[in-house]
Amino acid sequence: HNLRFFTPPLYARYGPASSAVEYLYKAQVSLYEGHRAFFEGYSRNKYTSTGLIQWMLNNAWPENLWHLYDYYLGHGGSFFGTRKACEDVHPIYSYDDGSLWVV
């Protein structure tokens, strides 16, 4: 993957990173938010949507994107965002119409 597509939006939302550790932390926060929103959106619309596909469960090589478990089977931001969104009882704010849902 080329970081020139990932870094500008990351810095725009969270500010520039001053170290590799800070960059990775901000990247994981971004993945947390993205996957949480992904699964919350499905939870709200599950009776009218056709489903969703989570790519991928774990990486075949060390990488920083899209996985719930990393190459070493550690939990990343995506895992925790997905877990939060899939709670048994979970409140959701719907940005399209300003409503609150409990799923």
Contacts in CASP RR format, 6 or more apart in sequence:
PFRMAT RR
TARGET T0000
AUTHOR 0000-0000-0000
METHOD contacts of the structure
MODEL  1
HNLRFFTPPLYARYGPASSAVEYLYKAQVSLYEGHRAFFEGYSRNKYTST
GLIQWMLNNAWPENLWHLYDYYLGHGGSFFGTRKACEDVHPIYSYDDGSL
WVV
1 63 0 8 1.000
1 64 0 8 1.000
1 65 0 8 1.000
6 27 0 8 1.000
6 65 0 8 1.000
10 17 0 8 1.000
10 23 0 8 1.000
10 26 0 8 1.000
10 27 0 8 1.000
10 30 0 8 1.000
11 17 0 8 1.000
13 30 0 8 1.000
14 26 0 8 1.000
14 29 0 8 1.000
14 30 0 8 1.000
15 26 0 8 1.000
17 23 0 8 1.000
17 25 0 8 1.000
17 26 0 8 1.000
24 64 0 8 1.000
27 64 0 8 1.000
28 76 0 8 1.000
28 77 0 8 1.000
29 77 0 8 1.000
31 65 0 8 1.000
31 76 0 8 1.000
31 77 0 8 1.000
31 78 0 8 1.000
32 76 0 8 1.000
32 77 0 8 1.000
32 78 0 8 1.000
32 80 0 8 1.000
32 81 0 8 1.000
32 84 0 8 1.000
33 81 0 8 1.000
34 78 0 8 1.000
34 81 0 8 1.000
35 68 0 8 1.000
35 77 0 8 1.000
35 78 0 8 1.000
35 79 0 8 1.000
35 81 0 8 1.000
35 82 0 8 1.000
35 85 0 8 1.000
36 81 0 8 1.000
36 82 0 8 1.000
36 84 0 8 1.000
36 85 0 8 1.000
37 85 0 8 1.000
38 52 0 8 1.000
38 54 0 8 1.000
38 82 0 8 1.000
38 85 0 8 1.000
39 52 0 8 1.000
39 81 0 8 1.000
39 82 0 8 1.000
39 85 0 8 1.000
39 86 0 8 1.000
40 85 0 8 1.000
40 90 0 8 1.000
40 92 0 8 1.000
40 103 0 8 1.000
41 92 0 8 1.000
42 49 0 8 1.000
42 51 0 8 1.000
42 52 0 8 1.000
43 85 0 8 1.000
43 86 0 8 1.000
43 90 0 8 1.000
43 92 0 8 1.000
43 103 0 8 1.000
44 92 0 8 1.000
44 94 0 8 1.000
44 101 0 8 1.000
44 103 0 8 1.000
46 103 0 8 1.000
54 68 0 8 1.000
54 82 0 8 1.000
55 66 0 8 1.000
56 66 0 8 1.000
56 67 0 8 1.000
56 68 0 8 1.000
57 67 0 8 1.000
57 68 0 8 1.000
57 69 0 8 1.000
58 67 0 8 1.000
58 68 0 8 1.000
58 69 0 8 1.000
58 70 0 8 1.000
58 71 0 8 1.000
58 73 0 8 1.000
59 66 0 8 1.000
59 67 0 8 1.000
59 69 0 8 1.000
59 70 0 8 1.000
59 71 0 8 1.000
60 71 0 8 1.000
61 71 0 8 1.000
62 70 0 8 1.000
62 71 0 8 1.000
62 72 0 8 1.000
63 70 0 8 1.000
63 71 0 8 1.000
66 78 0 8 1.000
67 76 0 8 1.000
67 78 0 8 1.000
68 75 0 8 1.000
68 76 0 8 1.000
68 78 0 8 1.000
68 79 0 8 1.000
68 82 0 8 1.000
69 75 0 8 1.000
69 76 0 8 1.000
69 79 0 8 1.000
70 76 0 8 1.000
84 90 0 8 1.000
89 102 0 8 1.000
89 103 0 8 1.000
90 102 0 8 1.000
90 103 0 8 1.000
91 100 0 8 1.000
91 101 0 8 1.000
91 102 0 8 1.000
92 100 0 8 1.000
92 101 0 8 1.000
92 102 0 8 1.000
92 103 0 8 1.000
93 99 0 8 1.000
93 100 0 8 1.000
93 101 0 8 1.000
94 100 0 8 1.000
94 101 0 8 1.000
END
